[in-house]
Amino acid sequence: MKPISKRMEPIPASGIRKFFDLILSTPDVISLGVGEPDFVTPPHISDAGIKAIEEGYTSYTSNWGLIELRELISEALKHEYGVDYDPHGEILVTSGVSEALDILMRVLLDPGDEVIVIEPTYVSYKPCIRFAYGEPVVVPTESSNEFKPTVEDIEVKITDKTKALVLGYPNNPTGAIMAKKELEAIANLVNEYDLYVISDEIYSKLTYNGKHTCFSSLNGMQERTILLNGFSKSHAMTGWRIGYACGNREIIEAMMKVHQYTMLCAPVQSQLAACEALRNGEESCKKMVDEYNRRRRLMVAGLEEAGLECFNPRGAFYTFPSIKKSGLSSTVFAQRLFDEKKVAVVPGNIFGECGEGFVRCAYAVSPEDIVEAMNRIKEFMEELGV
Ligand SMILES: Cc1ncc(COP(=O)(O)O)c(C=O)c1O
């Protein structure tokens, strides 16, 4: 048999999925592993999807997505962040941010183009860049700087092949957020070097201290930014597969072409459910965010009690504690914690080399499970003798 594409060789299977499969096949595990809300979609949103099916909405929509949804997205972005995207040509509805990321890399990159990725990073950015024949260039960050890159960190990685910078704040896996001032400094750099910014703002609603800054709202950034967002996290809709990309006409139209030939459109029921989320979902979203905030405090306190240093996360639903004190590598720590205490966490090195010495714990689980998991981690640390 002829070999499959060489492009696949450097791309590992997602380490998170590996854990997920392990968890599914082991009883009584408390999983802090997988980053998805434990809430079900709020009933009024699900009902809108069910009603859509019952009323016969079972066909394709416009490749761009329903105009009703694009208008609602446009209004929401204007209302929340003061950015103005034309629903006719500057907004594309996709099957989650995942699809948007993939097709965006394909339209943006030529072979060898470099894209800067801040590590620890969400696991999909680098593979999507490689699938599009681009080269990810890594900027590591440190817990001592709250896992935030400085302008200098980024600038030293810029070459004449650099085309774009990926920003994902609030951040998966660290929970870091960026202050407006810090983003403005990056915006100046982006202008100076003529770069695009891929701003994955899927956790924008999940901030606990201070308001989220939309990167395209910064001076001069709307033309350069491709804003990605969706409903998976904010409205507990991971299984509905619905998201969107906003940007300048040239890019969004090119993305629409790829989307048109590969996906055709996002599921119509999900689009109608997303309309309901935008019309009436503010309160249910806020309730979930308040609950995540409570769980965040519970987990950070529990980790400290267990003797693990943890940078205080300000967004998304993850903590990223240091496990260096244990003397174990991230992988061994996660494996042993799973084997010995039936608690699943994700080894930090999955998110990049500088994630070694850390693990990711999602607090999108019940408070009871958080308390029990923290007790087990404490026991584990005591048994290690640290
Ligand atoms: C940072 C980030 N971006 C994108 C996604 C994927 O989102 P979607 O469900 O919209 O495809 C995730 C999912 O975990 C994520 O954490």
The ligand as a Gaussian input file, in Angstrom:
#p B3LYP/6-31G(d) Opt

LIG

0 1
 C       -9.807000      27.449000      22.992000
 C      -10.799000      26.606000      22.271000
 N      -11.131000      26.924000      21.014000
 C      -12.001000      26.178000      20.317000
 C      -12.605000      25.062000      20.862000
 C      -13.570000      24.266000      20.035000
 O      -14.821000      24.866000      20.079000
 P      -16.065000      24.374000      19.254000
 O      -16.855000      23.451000      20.125000
 O      -16.831000      25.649000      18.958000
 O      -15.585000      23.715000      18.035000
 C      -12.299000      24.701000      22.177000
 C      -12.871000      23.490000      22.782000
 O      -12.440000      22.982000      23.803000
 C      -11.379000      25.496000      22.901000
 O      -11.039000      25.207000      24.168000

